[in-house]
Amino acid sequence: MSQDVENIKPCYPLFRGEEYRENLANKKALYEDAHDAERVKQVFEWTTSEEYKELNFQREALTINPAKACQPLGAVLCALGFEKTLPYVHGSQGCVAYFRTYFNRHFKEPVACVSDSMTEDAAVFGGQKNMFAGLENARALYKPEMIAISTTCMAEVIGDDLNAFINNAKKNGHIPQDFPTPFAHTPSFVGSHVTGWDNMFEGILRYFTLNEMADKKPGSNGKLNIVPGFETYLGNFRVIKRMLTEMGVDYTFLSDPEEVLDTP
């Protein structure tokens, strides 16, 4: 379609133009094999009838638009709950854009999350080089005190080994040996966002248990550990904290994204 460079029309002004309407009509008539307007009207009227309503209510074991997302989304939320932690997703850039948009819309806050942007070559040869560059750049640019690493479908389908990749990155000097890098394998084709949160949480606890607990005794600080799980309603964190304070309970929230996702 032709447009005047001095008068570029966006969206609806463009769609209302005569040339666009003509093109759309030709597309429907020549290529879509669509039903005529009368048939469309009949079906629409039937969907508003009592007969259609009764048929709908007769259906069983049906879930419409289930509130279910993929594992790495839950892993990102879990990582955001730990102080000065940067969520890092080993996989494609588009997946991370989805996670950030999902949380942006819900929390109305910017969400920190990075990806090592695996593409076709990494899908064939593996994403270790992407991780080397990604970890080094993420630490240099954002200066986190911990990077929590999860995966997307692409990395899981080809079998990328996070533990080996992270150890090689440290061995080759891309990040310091003692820099905290907990990880979790979070394939999107298994489980849901809740599974991803749990896996990332387990990965973080496993990392510190193996690397930071040598001279410590479990339970010695006398505090109660609170594990909220995949919780997106931040007011619940405040209520639980208030209740624990009123009961005089010393506690530690393990993954508390309240200050990150509910800024003043």
N, C-alpha and C positions, 0 to 999 in steps of 0.2 A: 504494500500500500504506500502511496506517495504522501509525504507530508512536507509542509513548508518549513524550512530550517529556522525561519524567524518566528514560527508559531507552532512549536511541538505540542501536541495535545496528549495529556496523560489519560489513561484509564477511561472513565465514563464519558468525558467529552468526545474522545476518539470513538468509543463504541456506539455513540448516538449518531455518528456521521453517516450520511447516505451511502458512501462507498463501503464502509464496514458492514452496514446492514445488508447490502447487496451481496458481498462476499460470503457472509454468514448464511444467507438464504441459499446461495448456490452450493455451499458446502453441505448443508442439510439435504438439499434435493438430490445432489449428484453422488454423494459418498456415504451418507450415514444410514440409508435404508430405514428411515424412521417411520413410525406410525403417523397417520394423518392427525390433524388437530382434533377432529371429532372423537377419535378413539382415545386420545390422551385425555380429553375432557371426561369421557365415560369412566375411565379407570380412576381418575382423580375423584370424581363424585362417589364411586364405589368405596374408595378408601376412607370416606367420611361417613359411611353408613353404619348402622347397627350390626349388619351381617359381618362386615369386616372387623368391627370391634370384638364381636364374639369369637371370631376365628383367632384373633390375636390372643385373647385371654385363655384360649384352650391350649396354647403351646406350653410345653413343659421343658425343663432343663435348658433354658435359653438365657444367655447373657448378652445384652446389647451394649456395645461400647464398654467392655469391662475395664475397670480402673487398674490396668496392668501395664507396666512399662518394662524395659529391659534391665538386665543386671547392672551394667556400668552406671546407669543413672543413680541407682541406690548407692553404689560405691562412691560416687562423687559427693553425694550428700553426707555420707558417713565421714569422708575425709575433711569436709568443710567444718565439721564439728570439733576438730583438734586445732589448737592454737598454732598460728603461723604455718599451717600445712597447705601445700598446693596440690590439688587433685591433678593427676597426670594420667591420661588415657592413651594406652598403646594401641593405635588403630587409625581409622580414617578420620579426617578433619570434619566431615559432615556429621558424624555421630556426635562429636563434642558440641558442634553448633546446635544440634537438637537438644542436648542436655541443658545447655546454657539457656536456650530460649524457653524451654519448659519451666525452669526455675525462675527465669526473669518474669515470666507471666504470672507465676503464682506469688512470688515474694515481692515483686516490684522492686527488686534490688539487682545490682550487677553481680555476676557470679564468676569467680575466678576458677578457671579450668583450662588446662593446656592439652595439646595432642602432638604426637610426633608425625602426624600427617602421612601415614602409610598410603602408597599409591600402587600402581600395577606392578612395578618392579619389586617392591617389598612383598607383594602378595606371592610372587614367584620365588624370590631368593631369600625371603625372611626379612624381618624388620629390625635386625640388630643395629645396623648403621643408623637407622632413624632414631633408635633409642639412645645411642651414643651422643648424637648431636642434640637430641631433644632434652635429655637430662642436663647436659652441660649448659645449653642455652637457657633453659628454664631456671636453673640455679643462679646463673649470672644476671639474668634480667630481673627476676622477681625476688630474689634473695629470701626464699623460704627457709624455715628451720627443719622442715621435713617435706618430702615428696611422697605421696601415696599413689601407687601405680595400679591401674586396673586395665582391662582389655576389652576390645570389641570383637564382633564376629570374625572379622578378617584375620586378626591375629590368632584367634582360637582355631579356626578352620585349618590354617596351615601349621598349627602346632608350635608357635613361638614359645620358648621357655623363658619366662620372666626371671626366674632365679639365676639362670646362667647368664642372661643378657645383663642383668644388674651387676653381678659379680665381675663380668668382663669389663663393664663400664668403669668400675672402681679400679680394677687391675690396670687398665690402660690410662688411668689418670683423668678421666672425664669428670668424675666427681670424687670427693675424698672418701677414703675407706670407711671412716666413722660417720659419714653422713647418713641420717635415718632414711631408709627407702623401703618401707613396708609395701607389700604387693598382694594382689589377689587375682586369680584367674576368674573372669566374670563373663562367660559366653552368653550372648543375648538369646541364644536358642534354647537355653535351659533356665528354668525358674522364672523369676520376675525381679522387679526393683527391690522387693523385700529380701530376696535371696542375695542380691548384689550387696545390699547394705550389710547383711550378716557376714558375707564372705570377706568384705573389706575390713570389717570390725575384727574378725578373727585374725586376718593378716596383720593388722596393726598390733594387736595384743601378742601375737606369736613373735613378731619382730622384737618387741621390747622384753618379752619373757626370755628370749634366747640371748639377747645382747646386753641387757641392762639389769638383770636380776641376780647376778652372781653373788653380790654381797648384801642382798636384801632378803628379808623374811616376809612371805606373803601374810597380809593382814596386820602388819606391825604398826601401821599408821592409825588404826582404829576407826577408819572411815567406811561408810557404806557406799559401794559402787552402784551407780544408777545407770542402767543400759536402756535408753529410750527406744531403740529400734528406728525403723523408718517413720519418722514423725515430722510432718510438714506444718503443723499448727503450733507456732512458736509460743502462743499464749499458754499452752500446756506445760511448757518448761517452767514458766514463771509460777504457775499454780503449784506444781510439784515442789519447786524450791521453797515457796512460801510455807507449804505444809510441813516440809522437813525441818525448816527453821523453827516453826512454832512448836514442833515436837522435840526440839533440841537435838536433832540428829546431825552429826557430822557426815558429810557426803562428798562424793566426787562424781560429777556427771561425765560419763565416758561417751564422748561425742555430743557436744552442745553447740549447735550452729546459731544460737540466738543472737549473739553479738555481731556475727558476720552477715546474717540475712534479715536483720531487723534493726538497721541502724537508725539513729535519730533523724 
